[in-house]
Amino acid sequence: MSVEHRLSEVRSRMAKAAAECNREPESISLVAVSKTFAAEDIRPVIAAGQRIFGENRVQEAQGKWPVLQAETTGLELHLIGPLQSNKAAEAVALFDVIETVDREKIARALAEESKRQKRPLRYYIQVNTGLEPQKAGIAPDDVSAFVRLCRDDLALTVEGLMCIPPVDENPGPHFALLAKLAAENGVERLSMGMSGDFETAIGFGATSVRVGSAIFGSR
Ligand SMILES: *Cc1c(COP(=O)(O)O)cnc(C)c1O
C-alpha cells in the first residue's frame, strides 16, 4: 500500500472516530510522525497534502527539514521528543511547536531563546500521566503550578498538554486525566493518541493525534 493511501486511511479513520463522538473532524489535527524516515520518504506525504509533521530528535530533524521547508511553504514542524537545554537554540530556530516542555530549566531556556531569536513558538506541556520513573513529563499534581510558571512568569504560549500513556496499560484513563487537567487549567489543546490508539484518544477529546507507523510504515 502506498504512503498516500495509508495517509488517507488514517484521515478517514480520524473522521469516523470524530463522527462517533459528535465532534467536528476539522477540530482534530494530524501530526504525521516522520522520525527515522528520510526526506525522500516524507516528500510524497507532503505532496499528498499533509502539512504538520513531528520529529523526536533535534539533530535528526536538522538534517532533513530545512530542505523540505525550503521546497514547500506552510509546513508546521513539531518536536515530540525530549529536549536538552543545550539544544534549545537549535530547537527554537527549527520547530514551530514544542510539545515536550517538561521541566523548569527547559522552559526557561526556551523562553530566553524565543525572545533572542524573536520566534514566538507554541508550546505543549508533557504530562507523565502514569508517573513512570523513566518517562519525561510533569507529574499530574504539579501541572497547575507549571502552567502558571510558563504562562505568567515566562510568557510562553502554552497551547496544550501532551501525554504518552504507559505502553502496557489501557490508554483511556490517561487520556481522560489529560483532558481533565487541561480543563482545570484553561489549556485548550490535547496532543494524545498514536497509531495504536488515536481513535480512542479522539473519543477522549484529543485535538491532535501523533501518527507515525500507520502512515510511514514500521520503523
Ligand atoms: C514515535 C512517536 C509517535 C508515533 O508513534 P506510532 O506508534 O508510530 O504512531 C507519537 N508520539 C511520540 C512522542 C513518538 O515518539
The ligand as a MOL file (V3000), in Angstrom:
LIG
                    3D

  0  0  0     0  0            999 V3000
M  V30 BEGIN CTAB
M  V30 COUNTS 15 15 0 0 0
M  V30 BEGIN ATOM
M  V30 1 C 7.1020 7.8070 17.6260 0
M  V30 2 C 6.1240 8.6320 18.3560 0
M  V30 3 C 4.7710 8.6870 17.9420 0
M  V30 4 C 4.2170 7.9040 16.7810 0
M  V30 5 O 4.1730 6.5560 17.1050 0
M  V30 6 P 3.4530 5.4860 16.1190 0
M  V30 7 O 3.1230 4.3690 17.0210 0
M  V30 8 O 4.4610 5.1550 15.0830 0
M  V30 9 O 2.2680 6.1390 15.5510 0
M  V30 10 C 3.9190 9.5080 18.6570 0
M  V30 11 N 4.3430 10.2340 19.7110 0
M  V30 12 C 5.6270 10.2080 20.1260 0
M  V30 13 C 6.0290 11.0340 21.2970 0
M  V30 14 C 6.5490 9.4040 19.4730 0
M  V30 15 O 7.8250 9.3820 19.8990 0
M  V30 END ATOM
M  V30 BEGIN BOND
M  V30 1 1 1 2
M  V30 2 1 2 3
M  V30 3 2 2 14
M  V30 4 1 3 4
M  V30 5 2 3 10
M  V30 6 1 4 5
M  V30 7 1 5 6
M  V30 8 2 6 7
M  V30 9 1 6 8
M  V30 10 1 6 9
M  V30 11 1 10 11
M  V30 12 2 11 12
M  V30 13 1 12 13
M  V30 14 1 12 14
M  V30 15 1 14 15
M  V30 END BOND
M  V30 END CTAB
M  END
